[in-house]
Every structure is written in C-alpha cells, then in structure tokens.
Amino acid sequence: MPQNLSIVVPAYNVEAYLLECLTSLADRDDVGEVVVVDDGSTDGTLALARAFAASQPRVTVLSEEHRGLSATRNTGVAAAQGEFLAFCDADDRVPPGAYDHLLRALGASGSDFASGDVRRFDSARVWAHPRYRDVFAATRLGTHLTRDPALILDRMSWNKVFRRSFWDRSGLAFQLAEYEDGPVMIEAHLRAASVDVVSEVVYHWRVRESGPHSITQRLHEPANAAARMTMAVETALVLQRLAPELLPELALDIVHGDMRVVANAVQRGTGDAIGVAVARACDFLDLLPPGLLDELSEEDALMVARFRRSDLAAIRSDAPGHDPTGRTPPR
C-alpha cells in the first residue's frame, strides 16, 4: 500500500491518551505522515508529542495558540502533504488495517472518500454502537447519501479517508467550536460524486471515564447542549441548501438523539445557557417543513411540543432517556 496518506491529529490537554493514539498510527504501511497539531495545551501534551516524533520520522508536530478543534484541524490539513487525508482525535485509536481497508476501497471504486465502521471503548472493553449497526452492516462501493439515506448518520470525520483533491476542490473546512463534524461531513457526502462504505471497523472512539472532559461530566452541561443544537442547525442549513429532501432523515435522528440530550440538560441545569440551548432547538425545528415530524413516536412528539412552547417546566418534568455512548440503546 503506497504511503501517501496524511493523518491529522489535533491535540489539546490529552497527555493521558496521546501515546496510545500515536502508537496506533505509527509504523503502519498504510500511513505516510502523521501531523500532530497541539492547540496550546497546558499539560504535557506538546512535550510528549515531540518526544514521540523524535524517534518517528513520519510524525510532525506543530504548535499554536489555543483556538479550538476546528482551527487546529484546519492547520493540520494545510500542512498535510499526502494524496489522501484522514483525521484522528488524540484520545482515540485506530485498529490495525483500518486505513488499508479504506484505501483499497477507494482504489477499486475511484470514489471521493471512504467511510468505515466504529467501535466505542473505555479502559475495560470495546463495544459496537447501535447507532452505526445498519449504516455499516454491508460494504457498498460507489454509493451516495441521496441514494443511501442511512448515511445521514455518518457525520463524523475520523472514520473516513478523503482524496485530498476532493477536499480542496469542495472547499471543505471546519467552522464550529464544538460538534464541528456534522455540517462539514454532510456537505462532503453531498458534494462527493460517490462514496464508499466499508463494513470493517476502522476507528475506536473513546468514552472518557474521568476528568473535566469526560462524557459524564460534560454530557448534560447546558453549554454542551447548546453546542449540540448549533451543530444541528448548521447541518440542517447544509441540507436545506443542497438536498432538502433529506431533512426528514436528519430531523428524526436529531430529535431522537440530540434533543433528548438537551432535554436532559434542561432537567438538570440552570442558567442562561439553558435558554440558549432551547432557543437553538427551536431554531432547528423552525427549519423543518410542516408535517415533517409526523412520524415521531408519541414520546418524542410530546418533547418537541414542549420545546416549541419553550416550556422548561414541562421539559424538566419528563425528559426522555438517551445514552450517546451506545452502552445501552435509547428508549
């Protein structure tokens, strides 16, 4: 396999995880270069990355002031030299053979990018996320979101390999401060002439179990909920512009997933950010054509009605459950 793949690794205060990530990327026949971009870390992340790169000629380390994940990824893309482009978050890892599966698919099909299955993991185990079960159940080469609506769920950047020429030609770049993948990946799906879906697992997505950035610490924070709904709005705007017929697919997913997280944040939180989160949820609902939510379950329809009224008391009284880690399926 030719070594013409660049992996961009944004890193911010991930000293505890970075070595496992970089070790999973180093000395692979399917990787040409790894570009680590430190986003102004205040722990030992930068020193660790430089020490690792000292013995790994394929690893390059860049450092810049803290600007957030989107800017850091864009810096890495600008520095990357490969014909193909991929992303890996610095607290995650890539299983053996992952990029080989994706690159072989692209070689066979000529598609603009390839995407593969994902597993979640923690310190004890690795498990399949039910969200991706149907999306990656079978390999499909040369498909497209408009013909394969299940791909509306494929909104993450790190389980993919892109042709760099496609990335540049499409003018793709990350913009949002958090949950930045959604709008960019849906735009990539829609601007691609064709995409490949491989059933093999190509990425391990960590569930942080402790610390200030753990999922249990941040999941129900009001600011986090507001960021999720900003992502939903921006993703809906991409669909509204490029493929409005797919808005129903996005709406069902956002309501059953992200809006449930927001409802739980409302139930547990207070302050101005709660109002922002609810307002952004209403902005999302306002982008949907009338009647689009008729297929909702009774529980989700009731939740949506409460959001439309900005009825915080009612939302708090009965927020539906949701576990985004995939440990337990949503009700």
LUMLUM-760938 format. One record per residue (C-alpha): residue in one letter; chain; x, y, z. Coordinates in Angstrom, 3 decimals, always signed. Layout:
["A","A",[X,Y,Z]]
...
This chain:
["M","A",[+0.000,+0.000,+0.000]]
["P","A",[+1.577,+3.348,-1.020]]
["Q","A",[+2.437,+5.689,+1.821]]
["N","A",[+0.540,+8.724,+0.539]]
["L","A",[-1.947,+9.128,+3.389]]
["S","A",[-1.753,+12.051,+5.826]]
["I","A",[-3.355,+11.729,+9.266]]
["V","A",[-4.213,+14.986,+11.065]]
["V","A",[-4.244,+14.656,+14.870]]
["P","A",[-5.462,+17.739,+16.793]]
["A","A",[-4.310,+17.610,+20.408]]
["Y","A",[-5.373,+19.606,+23.448]]
["N","A",[-4.604,+18.515,+27.019]]
["V","A",[-4.575,+14.815,+26.141]]
["E","A",[-1.370,+13.802,+27.892]]
["A","A",[-3.113,+10.753,+29.378]]
["Y","A",[-4.213,+9.402,+25.977]]
["L","A",[-1.862,+10.697,+23.286]]
["L","A",[+0.737,+7.943,+23.442]]
["E","A",[-1.867,+5.227,+22.830]]
["C","A",[-3.233,+7.217,+19.897]]
["L","A",[+0.127,+7.859,+18.240]]
["T","A",[+1.292,+4.296,+18.809]]
["S","A",[-1.781,+3.080,+16.926]]
["L","A",[-0.782,+5.271,+13.965]]
["A","A",[+2.996,+4.757,+13.866]]
["D","A",[+4.920,+2.225,+11.764]]
["R","A",[+1.993,+1.362,+9.518]]
["D","A",[+2.370,+0.533,+5.853]]
["D","A",[-0.805,+2.480,+5.075]]
["V","A",[+0.269,+5.817,+6.638]]
["G","A",[+2.681,+8.262,+5.039]]
["E","A",[+2.676,+11.032,+7.641]]
["V","A",[+1.055,+11.939,+10.932]]
["V","A",[+0.598,+15.677,+11.544]]
["V","A",[+0.039,+16.412,+15.238]]
["V","A",[-1.186,+19.948,+15.941]]
["D","A",[-1.021,+20.981,+19.589]]
["D","A",[-3.742,+23.520,+20.368]]
["G","A",[-1.954,+25.398,+23.155]]
["S","A",[-2.102,+22.546,+25.675]]
["T","A",[-1.404,+23.398,+29.306]]
["D","A",[-0.358,+19.882,+30.331]]
["G","A",[+2.437,+17.703,+28.945]]
["T","A",[+0.791,+17.009,+25.585]]
["L","A",[+3.225,+19.014,+23.458]]
["A","A",[+6.331,+17.611,+25.152]]
["L","A",[+5.029,+14.066,+24.793]]
["A","A",[+4.236,+14.587,+21.102]]
["R","A",[+7.696,+15.989,+20.407]]
["A","A",[+9.373,+13.142,+22.269]]
["F","A",[+7.386,+10.607,+20.253]]
["A","A",[+8.176,+12.363,+16.967]]
["A","A",[+11.901,+12.367,+17.752]]
["S","A",[+12.011,+8.629,+17.049]]
["Q","A",[+9.314,+8.562,+14.372]]
["P","A",[+10.319,+10.316,+11.132]]
["R","A",[+6.766,+10.154,+9.767]]
["V","A",[+5.395,+12.195,+12.682]]
["T","A",[+5.430,+16.003,+12.506]]
["V","A",[+4.441,+18.182,+15.462]]
["L","A",[+3.078,+21.710,+15.095]]
["S","A",[+2.123,+24.042,+17.928]]
["E","A",[-0.143,+27.076,+18.013]]
["E","A",[-2.085,+29.184,+20.472]]
["H","A",[-5.341,+27.718,+21.718]]
["R","A",[-8.026,+28.339,+19.091]]
["G","A",[-10.218,+25.254,+19.299]]
["L","A",[-10.567,+21.973,+17.460]]
["S","A",[-11.802,+23.339,+14.131]]
["A","A",[-8.897,+25.753,+13.700]]
["T","A",[-6.426,+23.083,+14.804]]
["R","A",[-7.724,+20.585,+12.273]]
["N","A",[-7.619,+23.201,+9.521]]
["T","A",[-3.983,+23.942,+10.406]]
["G","A",[-3.198,+20.243,+10.096]]
["V","A",[-4.924,+19.991,+6.731]]
["A","A",[-2.920,+22.946,+5.418]]
["A","A",[+0.321,+21.242,+6.482]]
["A","A",[-0.553,+17.759,+5.211]]
["Q","A",[+1.205,+16.631,+2.034]]
["G","A",[-0.497,+13.344,+1.190]]
["E","A",[-2.721,+12.456,-1.731]]
["F","A",[-5.203,+11.140,+0.826]]
["L","A",[-6.371,+12.740,+4.072]]
["A","A",[-7.734,+11.377,+7.353]]
["F","A",[-8.395,+12.640,+10.876]]
["C","A",[-7.837,+11.041,+14.269]]
["D","A",[-8.696,+12.613,+17.613]]
["A","A",[-5.822,+12.427,+20.066]]
["D","A",[-7.731,+10.477,+22.718]]
["D","A",[-8.862,+7.768,+20.288]]
["R","A",[-7.065,+4.991,+18.405]]
["V","A",[-7.087,+3.309,+15.006]]
["P","A",[-7.173,-0.508,+14.754]]
["P","A",[-4.685,-2.390,+12.560]]
["G","A",[-5.547,-2.464,+8.864]]
["A","A",[-8.139,+0.295,+9.113]]
["Y","A",[-6.706,+2.649,+6.527]]
["D","A",[-5.789,-0.255,+4.276]]
["H","A",[-9.490,-1.185,+4.050]]
["L","A",[-10.469,+2.390,+3.201]]
["L","A",[-7.680,+2.973,+0.686]]
["R","A",[-8.334,-0.314,-1.092]]
["A","A",[-11.979,+0.640,-1.462]]
["L","A",[-11.007,+3.976,-2.992]]
["G","A",[-8.545,+2.267,-5.315]]
["A","A",[-11.244,-0.083,-6.555]]
["S","A",[-14.017,+2.486,-6.929]]
["G","A",[-12.464,+5.871,-7.658]]
["S","A",[-14.843,+7.441,-5.125]]
["D","A",[-14.105,+10.749,-3.411]]
["F","A",[-13.937,+9.301,+0.102]]
["A","A",[-14.473,+6.084,+2.021]]
["S","A",[-16.062,+5.567,+5.427]]
["G","A",[-15.980,+2.626,+7.840]]
["D","A",[-17.493,+1.201,+10.995]]
["V","A",[-16.794,+2.492,+14.511]]
["R","A",[-16.441,+0.955,+17.949]]
["R","A",[-16.588,+2.708,+21.312]]
["F","A",[-14.129,+1.763,+24.035]]
["D","A",[-13.076,+2.507,+27.588]]
["S","A",[-10.449,+1.093,+29.918]]
["A","A",[-12.314,-2.198,+30.243]]
["R","A",[-13.853,-3.101,+26.903]]
["V","A",[-14.745,-2.336,+23.284]]
["W","A",[-18.350,-2.392,+22.073]]
["A","A",[-20.435,-1.774,+18.973]]
["H","A",[-22.527,+1.382,+18.976]]
["P","A",[-26.117,+0.629,+17.886]]
["R","A",[-26.218,+3.928,+16.003]]
["Y","A",[-23.876,+2.588,+13.324]]
["R","A",[-25.133,-1.006,+13.109]]
["D","A",[-27.258,-0.565,+9.982]]
["V","A",[-25.073,+2.068,+8.318]]
["F","A",[-22.041,-0.220,+8.126]]
["A","A",[-23.737,-3.615,+8.021]]
["A","A",[-22.573,-4.209,+4.442]]
["T","A",[-19.851,-2.839,+2.180]]
["R","A",[-21.142,-0.607,-0.621]]
["L","A",[-18.760,+0.938,-3.140]]
["G","A",[-19.723,+3.957,-5.204]]
["T","A",[-22.846,+4.866,-3.265]]
["H","A",[-24.165,+8.295,-2.250]]
["L","A",[-26.194,+9.895,+0.531]]
["T","A",[-29.008,+10.767,-1.867]]
["R","A",[-29.374,+7.070,-2.772]]
["D","A",[-28.481,+5.700,+0.667]]
["P","A",[-30.238,+7.898,+3.275]]
["A","A",[-28.905,+5.835,+6.191]]
["L","A",[-25.637,+7.700,+5.637]]
["I","A",[-27.237,+10.745,+7.286]]
["L","A",[-25.931,+9.141,+10.496]]
["D","A",[-22.355,+9.121,+9.158]]
["R","A",[-21.470,+12.604,+10.371]]
["M","A",[-18.038,+12.070,+11.975]]
["S","A",[-14.738,+12.927,+10.302]]
["W","A",[-12.421,+10.349,+11.840]]
["N","A",[-13.800,+7.136,+10.290]]
["K","A",[-13.007,+8.299,+6.768]]
["V","A",[-10.249,+8.688,+4.196]]
["F","A",[-10.683,+11.535,+1.703]]
["R","A",[-8.979,+12.213,-1.568]]
["R","A",[-7.155,+15.461,-0.880]]
["S","A",[-8.079,+16.765,-4.322]]
["F","A",[-11.769,+16.325,-3.447]]
["W","A",[-11.342,+18.047,-0.066]]
["D","A",[-9.691,+21.082,-1.659]]
["R","A",[-11.976,+21.223,-4.682]]
["S","A",[-15.039,+21.186,-2.433]]
["G","A",[-13.692,+23.971,-0.202]]
["L","A",[-14.262,+21.908,+2.935]]
["A","A",[-13.156,+23.341,+6.287]]
["F","A",[-14.195,+23.027,+9.923]]
["Q","A",[-16.017,+26.009,+11.427]]
["L","A",[-17.827,+25.280,+14.698]]
["A","A",[-16.178,+25.459,+18.113]]
["E","A",[-17.720,+22.117,+19.167]]
["Y","A",[-19.541,+19.280,+17.402]]
["E","A",[-17.799,+20.578,+14.325]]
["D","A",[-18.036,+17.437,+12.199]]
["G","A",[-21.740,+17.379,+11.344]]
["P","A",[-22.119,+20.205,+8.816]]
["V","A",[-18.772,+19.507,+7.125]]
["M","A",[-19.315,+15.775,+6.763]]
["I","A",[-22.831,+16.143,+5.392]]
["E","A",[-21.533,+18.691,+2.893]]
["A","A",[-18.767,+16.236,+1.955]]
["H","A",[-21.339,+13.492,+1.410]]
["L","A",[-23.412,+15.742,-0.820]]
["R","A",[-20.546,+17.212,-2.838]]
["A","A",[-18.962,+13.825,-3.495]]
["A","A",[-19.662,+12.155,-6.821]]
["S","A",[-19.667,+8.850,-4.945]]
["V","A",[-18.522,+7.446,-1.604]]
["D","A",[-17.510,+4.010,-0.366]]
["V","A",[-18.862,+2.373,+2.776]]
["V","A",[-16.842,-0.498,+4.239]]
["S","A",[-18.175,-2.848,+6.887]]
["E","A",[-14.809,-3.277,+8.608]]
["V","A",[-14.147,-1.454,+11.881]]
["V","A",[-11.774,+1.427,+11.153]]
["Y","A",[-11.925,+3.536,+14.321]]
["H","A",[-12.063,+3.194,+18.103]]
["W","A",[-13.838,+6.149,+19.748]]
["R","A",[-13.010,+6.577,+23.420]]
["V","A",[-15.507,+7.157,+26.206]]
["R","A",[-13.577,+9.230,+28.736]]
["E","A",[-14.377,+7.887,+32.170]]
["S","A",[-12.974,+10.646,+34.362]]
["G","A",[-11.665,+14.193,+34.313]]
["P","A",[-13.188,+17.516,+33.261]]
["H","A",[-13.752,+16.396,+29.663]]
["S","A",[-15.361,+13.032,+30.428]]
["I","A",[-18.708,+12.330,+28.826]]
["T","A",[-20.379,+12.017,+32.216]]
["Q","A",[-19.040,+15.428,+33.213]]
["R","A",[-19.990,+17.256,+30.011]]
["L","A",[-22.993,+15.454,+28.580]]
["H","A",[-25.631,+17.394,+30.486]]
["E","A",[-23.855,+20.739,+30.711]]
["P","A",[-26.104,+23.484,+29.290]]
["A","A",[-23.297,+24.889,+27.125]]
["N","A",[-22.672,+21.434,+25.688]]
["A","A",[-26.374,+21.060,+24.916]]
["A","A",[-26.399,+24.439,+23.175]]
["A","A",[-23.389,+23.411,+21.072]]
["R","A",[-25.133,+20.202,+20.014]]
["M","A",[-28.135,+22.141,+18.764]]
["T","A",[-25.953,+24.682,+16.977]]
["M","A",[-24.478,+21.714,+15.108]]
["A","A",[-27.997,+20.509,+14.288]]
["V","A",[-28.984,+23.916,+12.912]]
["E","A",[-25.854,+24.238,+10.773]]
["T","A",[-26.248,+20.699,+9.434]]
["A","A",[-29.890,+21.352,+8.567]]
["L","A",[-28.862,+24.512,+6.710]]
["V","A",[-26.443,+22.467,+4.582]]
["L","A",[-29.247,+20.057,+3.704]]
["Q","A",[-31.681,+22.891,+3.070]]
["R","A",[-29.206,+24.304,+0.549]]
["L","A",[-28.017,+21.114,-1.150]]
["A","A",[-30.563,+18.330,-0.554]]
["P","A",[-33.749,+19.447,+1.238]]
["E","A",[-35.377,+16.091,+0.534]]
["L","A",[-33.081,+14.598,+3.201]]
["L","A",[-34.261,+16.880,+6.006]]
["P","A",[-36.712,+14.228,+7.283]]
["E","A",[-33.858,+11.771,+7.844]]
["L","A",[-31.858,+14.339,+9.799]]
["A","A",[-34.884,+15.522,+11.764]]
["L","A",[-35.743,+12.053,+13.060]]
["D","A",[-32.149,+11.460,+14.142]]
["I","A",[-31.677,+14.841,+15.839]]
["V","A",[-34.986,+14.688,+17.693]]
["H","A",[-34.454,+11.143,+18.917]]
["G","A",[-30.835,+11.780,+19.877]]
["D","A",[-29.537,+15.317,+20.345]]
["M","A",[-32.802,+16.869,+21.502]]
["R","A",[-33.124,+14.164,+24.146]]
["V","A",[-29.683,+15.174,+25.417]]
["V","A",[-30.825,+18.804,+25.510]]
["A","A",[-33.977,+17.805,+27.403]]
["N","A",[-31.843,+16.041,+29.997]]
["A","A",[-29.618,+19.121,+30.256]]
["V","A",[-32.698,+21.281,+30.853]]
["Q","A",[-33.827,+18.851,+33.523]]
["R","A",[-30.508,+19.042,+35.363]]
["G","A",[-29.213,+22.543,+34.660]]
["T","A",[-29.914,+26.217,+35.185]]
["G","A",[-28.615,+29.499,+33.822]]
["D","A",[-28.550,+31.413,+30.564]]
["A","A",[-27.069,+28.536,+28.561]]
["I","A",[-30.260,+26.527,+29.104]]
["G","A",[-32.231,+29.255,+27.369]]
["V","A",[-29.700,+29.281,+24.531]]
["A","A",[-29.957,+25.502,+24.125]]
["V","A",[-33.754,+25.599,+23.978]]
["A","A",[-33.680,+28.545,+21.557]]
["R","A",[-31.305,+26.673,+19.252]]
["A","A",[-33.546,+23.612,+19.421]]
["C","A",[-36.450,+25.818,+18.335]]
["D","A",[-34.294,+27.257,+15.525]]
["F","A",[-33.720,+23.703,+14.310]]
["L","A",[-37.409,+22.844,+14.438]]
["D","A",[-38.237,+26.044,+12.543]]
["L","A",[-36.070,+24.865,+9.626]]
["L","A",[-38.231,+21.789,+9.117]]
["P","A",[-41.178,+21.889,+6.687]]
["P","A",[-44.676,+21.469,+8.176]]
["G","A",[-45.658,+17.884,+8.823]]
["L","A",[-42.086,+16.641,+8.783]]
["L","A",[-42.283,+15.360,+12.342]]
["D","A",[-45.483,+13.361,+11.909]]
["E","A",[-43.510,+10.107,+12.101]]
["L","A",[-42.274,+10.792,+15.627]]
["S","A",[-43.064,+8.497,+18.495]]
["E","A",[-45.609,+9.809,+20.980]]
["E","A",[-42.818,+10.456,+23.488]]
["D","A",[-40.703,+12.444,+21.029]]
["A","A",[-43.718,+14.364,+19.699]]
["L","A",[-44.581,+15.438,+23.235]]
["M","A",[-40.999,+16.540,+23.814]]
["V","A",[-40.978,+18.572,+20.581]]
["A","A",[-44.242,+20.279,+21.537]]
["R","A",[-42.713,+21.310,+24.849]]
["F","A",[-39.651,+22.709,+23.112]]
["R","A",[-41.807,+24.684,+20.683]]
["R","A",[-43.543,+26.296,+23.661]]
["S","A",[-40.169,+26.777,+25.430]]
["D","A",[-41.894,+25.125,+28.375]]
["L","A",[-38.910,+24.461,+30.622]]
["A","A",[-41.036,+23.193,+33.488]]
["A","A",[-42.675,+20.570,+31.293]]
["I","A",[-39.354,+19.543,+29.748]]
["R","A",[-37.848,+19.143,+33.207]]
["S","A",[-40.785,+17.069,+34.400]]
["D","A",[-40.260,+14.193,+31.995]]
["A","A",[-37.048,+14.320,+29.952]]
["P","A",[-36.707,+11.139,+27.843]]
["G","A",[-33.636,+8.999,+28.397]]
["H","A",[-30.704,+8.749,+25.985]]
["D","A",[-27.223,+7.209,+26.217]]
["P","A",[-24.974,+8.538,+23.418]]
["T","A",[-22.140,+6.173,+24.374]]
["G","A",[-24.138,+3.262,+22.998]]
["R","A",[-23.707,+1.237,+26.177]]
["T","A",[-27.497,+0.980,+26.362]]
["P","A",[-29.845,+1.762,+23.471]]
["P","A",[-32.168,+4.763,+23.827]]
["R","A",[-35.695,+4.002,+24.918]]
